[in-house]
């Protein structure tokens, strides 16, 4: 029996996939979409959005602790179970609401990961599907650690669903997710250890700023093991023993819960890409400058799963979806191009970055001026009794334009957005300083950083 045929078949219902599907349907094309998990993608269901909800409670805790004895008499207590119920008011309706919206747009839905049978044919839910074009937007999944006892690992999404917090946790990996969840847990009274195989956490970030964040993390009780290679997990009666190698010595730490936060990899293993003649690499689907597969012109990839060179951030997924829509749906020839990209680690203080690090700028041969200062005595930090506030800016001395900015501060995520706009507009330092910003805000502080 002849299978169904579609103009566009989208794999993945996160930010990128949904945007492409809606755009195609709006143009009158016959569209289908598939996902093997709850509809709505990682960010809305188990990533950025619920994380920020939980993070808000740790901000309250930290503010109160900073001002204890300065007018705050008693520290608040947190009902973590109630916190999780509040979080569900943001996430609980996402899958059903996403499906309702897709159905209203006339998009056919499947609840399984498709497999390629050939370049334009998929197998999904036992059905054979033909599609003129296929868009892969499956995002990333947690990296597996193939060590003895790996079945005892919990994942970051498990942390997001905890209704009770254990007395201790171990995070294996000091990237974005490991650092953010370690901070949340530590502020809720959990004894936290972070084991990182490198000599520091957050490798893509400026080394000086990351080192200062380590100090801020240790100040709230987080224990770090750097240059540590985890070799095994073993389930004991109530705890899990984590064995690791460091400096030629074997050591261990134990806790009721151990989280694999060692990173994320493209979610492509279920797709049978070889049968679809779809090339892929370590960073995802191999694409050209139009986000089209280099080996199968019927296939496009966007979002975190595309090996476009862009970092795996939600705003980039939206941007890449627009490129695919323009090329695939609107028949344009639009190349991928990205403005300066800000990035934030939601610890307390936040670590935010945009542009080049000092090392990168030197490696690329720029003539630079670097300004690096710790400024806990600046008003905004001082009024909240905060110990850690720092910035580093890298300026091209030939053009007086900002090449990079790195901020460690309570509101670094908002502050870095001002640098993003200034760098996108090619402001010189003089033009940046010349902006009138509301005072006394954290945002106004950026004028004093260049």
Buried (B, 14 or more C-beta within 10 A) or exposed (E): EEEBBBBBBBBBBBBBBBBBBBBBBEEEBBBBBBBBBBBBBBBBBBBBBBBBBBBEBBBEBBBEBBBEEEEBEEEEEBEBEEBBEBBEEBBEEBBEEBBEBBEEBEBBBBBBBBBBBEBBBBBBEEEEBBBBBBBBBBBBBBBEBEBEBBEBBBBBBEBBEBEEBBEBBBBBBBBBBBBBBBBBBBBBBBBBBBBBBEEBBBEEBBBBBBEBBBEBBEEBEBBBBBBBBBBBBBEEEEBBBBBBBBEEEEEEBBBBBBBBBBBBBBBBEBBBBEBBBBBBEEBBBBBEBBBBBBBBEBBBBBBBBBBBEBEBBBBBBBBBBBBBBBBBBEEEEBEBEBEBBBBBBBBBBBBBBBBBBBEBBBEEEBEBBBEBEBBEEBEBBEEBBBEBBBBBBBBBEEEBBBBBBBBBBBBBBBBBBBBBBBBEEEBBBEEBEEBEEEEEEBBBBBBEBB
